[in-house]
Amino acid sequence: MNYQATFERRFYALLKAVDPQPRCTSRQEAHDLLLKHWVLICEKNGLPKTQVERMKSHNLSTAHGWHNLDQNPCHWDSNTSPGVRIYLHDDGLIVMQRINDGEEKEILFLK
């Protein structure tokens, strides 16, 4: 598979990879699980090594696109259209939701 694969294909590969994993018990554990699998998917799809290495250093911070870190849940928005919003709850719950024109739509993943 080529890195030029659409965001949708890579995103659904993420859902498939994360779904069988045990439920996380903290927000940080959920973040680390998603990042680990996203990095693996991007590597498989040919993302340049320098970008993969930079991605590996991402953390749960506003500098890396996370919002409302002082609240429960916090969230991250993709820059794709239609978009995806990922919510991470303090207890490790992960919710991924489709976003269209800034409006929250269907739930894509809940674990």
Secondary structure, DSSP 8 states (H G I E B T S, - for coil): --TTS-HHHHHHHHHHHHTTS---SSHHHHHHHHHHHHHHHHHHTT--HHHHHHHHT--SSGGGTEE-TTSSSEEEE-SSSSEEEEEE-TTS-EEEEEEETTEEEEEEEE-
